[in-house]
Amino acid sequence: MTVLIAGAGIAGLSLGLTLHQIGVPFQIFEAVRRLRPMGVGINLQPNAVRELFDLGLESDLREIGISTQSVGFYAKTGREIWTEPRGTAAGYHWPQISVHRGHLQMLLFDTLCRRAGAACVVTECRATGFSSDVQKAELRVNGPDGPEVKTGSLIIAADGIHSALRQQMYPDEGSPIWGGAILWRGTTQASPFLGGADMILAGHDTQRLVAYPITAPDPATGEATLNWIAERRVDPAQGWRKEDWNRRASLDDFLPDFEDWRFDWLDVPALMRAATAVFEYPMVDRDPVPNWTRGRVTLMGDAAHPTYPVGSNGASQAIVDARTLGAAIRTHDLTSDALEAYEAIVRPRTTGVTLANRGSGPDAILQMVENRCSGVFDDIETVIPRAELAAHAAKYKKLAGFDVETLNAQPALIGPV
């Protein structure tokens, strides 16, 4: 009997690699016909990087990504509010890595196919529903030849924010929740800013910028691939289109609002104009649900806990989900007890993160400064004491499970390959 996984995103592929590592048979069913490196940049926190290193991917990750050295928060005027070290620079045993999401997904996919065989991932096969009893679970899929039923020991829904399996569990849930924020994301070849491996967030709740490099500089040109996100909040009554990482957008939709964001250390409009392509994405999440598990079926990744992209925690948590679930299966075998044990660890934490990301995440300090001084100050200490900023940053890391003391002292979930 095998573990049936719906979805070959970062969550599903990480779980496949984990199950292969611990010797558990599995099969992944993916809706698209062919995986391609879609998306833009993401950050992997040290708790997730640790798990990928344990999967034997350290050299590959370092090749396709960059170790982020700091994260800085800036007012809309470009004035520094708070900067803190990240990864090994902050004392973690593992780095924080910024990487192109699609390149990470393809690394996981290629590695999994090499280790477990290409047949472990079945493409063009969309999960549509499930059933479960005390002995087995059945996954309903639509493949090239029509509907089929796959039988296994467990079913893991890693099929994203529009999960069909979650919809079966919660048929009245409705569409993802949109609060009015729209993200425009792009990548630009340019010289890195500040120290060269820094992530920055600037602005406030209704308009902000996130930017960071996702590659090392090219030795010949000195330019790196810079990932950037422009965010603007509009009236939610306008409605929104179904989120799609592949929907192209026009600079005219948002660039005029950032025309005067020219800082000593970064020319924001120039960065945006030089992008190879821009994609629009409404910032959505879902309300936390009371449970993820139905007998031999459970949720993981965005199917379980879709959250605003705040705190660089989404992909990281999907990877940690996979490793936590793998550890539970190793302890409890292919049983519903394994799924319950995994959920008991992960769901309370991710519920707290989802709710915090709606307004009290790490970037909440941007709006605090905007409220108190409209982003105009000479000394941040006169606006918000640095001790208060440090406490706010530490609180989120603890909530999300990657504060430095806890993570460094935590035993490995599974250990290295």
Helices and strands as residue ranges (DSSP letters): E 3-6, H 10-22, E 26-29, E 41-44, H 46-54, H 58-64, E 65-68, E 70-74, E 80-85, G 87-90, E 96-100, H 101-116, G 118-120, E 121-122, E 126-132, E 137-143, E 146-152, E 154-157, H 164-169, E 177-190, E 198-204, E 207-213, E 224-233, G 236-238, G 251-253, G 255-258, H 268-273, E 278-285, E 297-299, G 301-303, H 314-332, H 336-356, H 364-373, G 380-382, H 386-400, H 404-409
